[in-house]
Amino acid sequence: MSKKQVTFADIAEYTNFSKTTISRYFNHPDSLTVENQEKISQALDTLGYKKNKLAKVLANGKSEFIGIIVPNLYLHYYSEMLTQFLSSYSDYHYKFLVFASEHGAEEEQQYIEELLSYQIEGLIVLSHTLPSEKLASYQIPVIAIEREAEYISSVNTDNYMGALQATSLLIRDKCDILIHINVNVNKSIPAYDRIRAFQATCEEYHIPYDIDLSVEGDSYHEILNVIREIFNKIEAKYPNQKKVSFSRMIPMQICFLI
């Protein structure tokens, strides 16, 4: 049989304090003397009191929930980002509600409506489905990561410099041709700078290069099969040449010789 939920009235009766005093302990503890705080704290331990998170939400309107929208979890980049978000709980005590949006704008809008019903205090968006203007219309703090973010805040890396450095390292390997493999990246997305830097660096050093933006798929295995087909085409197109591929879409996300 489950134990009865301990209420403020139970704590007040046990300590001979008023319910108002007990409420002050939870909401404004500094308004009580240290002695009275200790008495109430000991009573909570004795009675086996457990915090009612829902009551706290109803009282102050703060859910301590953050919503996260990711495109998928089969690409290492997104699963690693999610792992880092979840690990922040020990420092900030925010909880995360996560949806993987793989089937278009309508599905993503439904997910966001669901998140809003939980009174989320903010939204982190890694997907590229909805424009930032639409995300801004939800009237909650929204942070975008590595995507178009004209109307909302965003966190981006220096994609251009990163690709320039990666391409420069590959040029040092003295390959016959460098190849960039990616999805068909929209120019408004920060990641497009990787393509720009790759192309500009190859042209600056007069290095033969090729760019293939035909990667697509709705699962890890679909994407892997597409990449294998691309590799076969590259091998047929550039036989007996030392080739190196630079891509963020490779499942292991590394640069390697092919």
C-alpha positions in Angstrom: 0.0 0.0 0.0 1.4 3.4 -0.9 2.0 5.9 1.8 -0.2 9.0 2.1 1.3 12.1 0.5 2.6 14.4 3.2 0.9 17.9 2.9 1.7 21.3 4.3 -1.1 20.8 6.8 0.6 17.6 8.1 3.9 19.5 8.5 2.2 22.4 10.2 0.5 20.0 12.7 3.7 18.2 13.4 5.8 21.4 14.0 3.0 23.5 15.6 3.7 26.1 12.9 1.0 27.7 10.7 0.6 26.6 7.1 1.7 30.1 6.1 5.0 29.6 7.9 5.5 26.2 6.1 4.8 27.9 2.8 7.3 30.6 3.6 9.9 27.9 4.3 9.5 26.5 0.8 9.2 29.8 -1.1 11.1 32.4 1.1 13.2 30.4 3.6 15.3 33.4 4.5 12.2 35.0 6.0 12.4 32.4 8.8 15.0 32.1 11.6 17.7 29.5 11.2 16.3 27.7 14.2 12.8 27.4 12.6 14.2 26.4 9.3 16.0 23.5 11.0 12.9 22.4 12.8 10.9 22.3 9.6 13.8 20.5 7.8 13.9 17.8 10.5 10.1 17.4 10.3 10.3 16.9 6.6 12.8 14.1 7.1 10.8 12.5 9.9 7.5 12.6 7.9 9.2 11.4 4.7 8.0 14.5 2.7 8.6 14.4 -1.0 8.5 17.6 -3.1 5.5 18.0 -5.3 6.9 19.3 -8.5 3.5 19.8 -10.1 2.3 22.0 -7.2 5.4 24.1 -7.6 4.7 24.6 -11.3 1.1 25.6 -10.5 2.3 28.0 -7.8 5.0 29.9 -9.7 4.4 29.0 -13.3 7.9 27.7 -13.8 8.1 24.1 -15.1 11.9 23.8 -15.3 11.4 22.0 -18.6 13.3 22.8 -21.8 12.1 21.4 -25.1 14.5 20.1 -27.7 13.8 19.4 -31.3 16.4 17.3 -33.2 16.2 16.0 -36.8 17.1 12.5 -35.8 19.3 10.5 -33.4 21.0 8.2 -35.8 23.6 10.7 -36.9 26.3 10.9 -34.3 26.3 14.7 -34.2 22.8 15.0 -32.9 23.0 12.2 -30.4 26.2 13.7 -29.0 24.6 17.2 -28.8 21.7 15.6 -26.9 24.1 13.8 -24.5 25.7 17.1 -23.7 22.4 18.8 -23.0 21.3 16.0 -20.7 24.5 16.1 -18.8 23.9 19.8 -17.8 21.1 18.7 -15.3 23.5 18.3 -12.5 24.6 21.9 -12.8 21.3 23.7 -13.7 18.5 21.2 -12.8 16.5 21.8 -15.9 14.7 18.8 -17.4 14.5 18.1 -21.1 11.6 17.0 -23.3 13.0 15.7 -26.6 11.3 15.1 -29.9 13.0 13.8 -33.1 11.3 15.5 -36.0 11.9 13.5 -39.2 8.6 13.9 -41.1 8.1 17.5 -42.0 6.8 20.9 -40.8 3.4 19.7 -39.7 4.8 17.0 -37.4 7.3 19.5 -35.9 4.6 22.0 -35.2 2.6 19.3 -33.4 5.6 18.5 -31.3 6.1 22.1 -30.4 2.4 22.5 -29.4 2.9 19.5 -27.2 5.9 21.0 -25.6 4.1 24.3 -25.0 1.4 22.4 -23.1 4.0 21.4 -20.6 4.8 25.1 -20.0 8.4 24.7 -21.3 10.6 27.7 -20.3 12.6 27.6 -23.6 13.2 25.6 -26.8 16.4 24.4 -28.4 16.1 23.6 -32.1 18.6 21.7 -34.1 16.3 20.9 -37.0 16.0 23.0 -40.1 12.3 22.4 -40.8 10.5 25.5 -39.6 11.8 29.0 -40.4 13.0 31.1 -37.6 10.2 33.6 -38.1 7.7 30.8 -37.3 9.7 29.7 -34.2 9.8 33.3 -32.9 6.0 33.5 -33.1 5.7 31.0 -30.2 6.7 33.7 -27.8 9.1 31.7 -25.7 12.9 31.8 -25.7 14.3 29.9 -28.6 17.9 28.9 -29.3 18.9 27.6 -32.7 22.1 25.6 -33.2 23.8 25.6 -36.6 20.8 26.7 -38.6 19.0 29.7 -40.1 18.2 32.0 -37.2 17.3 35.5 -38.5 14.5 36.0 -35.9 15.8 34.0 -33.0 19.0 33.6 -31.0 21.6 31.1 -32.2 24.8 29.2 -31.4 27.1 28.5 -34.3 30.6 27.4 -34.8 33.1 29.1 -37.2 32.2 26.7 -40.1 34.4 28.6 -42.6 37.5 28.4 -40.5 36.9 24.8 -39.5 36.6 23.7 -43.1 39.5 25.8 -44.2 41.8 24.1 -41.6 40.5 20.6 -42.5 41.0 21.2 -46.2 44.5 22.6 -45.6 45.4 19.4 -43.6 44.1 17.3 -46.5 46.1 19.4 -49.1 49.3 18.6 -47.1 48.6 14.9 -47.7 49.3 15.6 -51.4 46.3 13.8 -52.9 45.4 13.9 -56.5 41.9 15.2 -55.8 39.9 16.4 -52.8 36.2 15.6 -52.6 33.6 17.2 -50.3 30.5 15.1 -49.6 27.4 16.6 -48.0 23.6 17.1 -48.2 22.3 19.8 -50.5 22.9 22.5 -48.0 20.8 25.7 -48.2 23.0 28.8 -48.5 21.2 30.4 -45.5 22.4 27.7 -43.2 25.8 28.3 -41.4 27.1 24.9 -42.4 27.1 26.1 -46.0 30.3 28.0 -45.1 32.1 24.6 -45.0 31.4 24.1 -48.7 32.5 27.7 -49.4 35.8 27.3 -47.5 36.5 23.9 -49.1 36.1 25.3 -52.6 37.9 28.5 -51.9 40.9 26.7 -50.3 41.2 24.2 -53.1 41.1 27.0 -55.7 43.6 29.1 -53.8 46.1 26.3 -53.8 45.1 25.0 -57.3 44.1 21.6 -56.0 41.7 19.5 -58.1 38.4 19.0 -56.2 34.9 17.7 -56.6 31.8 18.5 -54.6 28.9 16.0 -54.2 25.8 17.3 -52.4 23.6 14.3 -53.1 23.5 12.7 -49.6 19.9 12.1 -48.5 17.9 9.6 -46.5 15.6 9.1 -43.6 17.6 6.6 -41.6 21.2 5.7 -40.8 21.1 2.8 -43.2 19.7 4.9 -46.1 22.4 7.5 -45.7 25.1 4.9 -45.4 23.9 3.2 -48.6 23.9 6.5 -50.5 27.4 7.3 -49.3 28.6 3.9 -50.5 27.1 4.6 -53.9 28.9 8.0 -54.0 32.2 6.3 -53.2 31.6 3.8 -56.0 31.0 6.6 -58.4 34.0 8.5 -57.2 36.2 5.4 -57.7 34.9 4.9 -61.2 35.3 8.6 -62.0 38.8 8.9 -60.6 40.5 5.5 -61.0 44.0 4.9 -59.8 44.2 8.3 -58.1 44.9 9.2 -54.5 41.6 10.6 -53.3 40.5 12.1 -50.0 37.0 12.9 -48.8 35.9 15.7 -46.5 32.4 15.4 -45.1 30.2 15.9 -42.0 27.7 13.3 -43.3 30.0 10.3 -42.9 28.5 8.2 -40.0 31.8 8.4 -38.1 32.2 12.0 -39.0 35.9 11.9 -39.9 38.0 12.7 -42.9 39.7 9.7 -44.5 41.4 8.4 -47.6 39.4 6.4 -50.1 
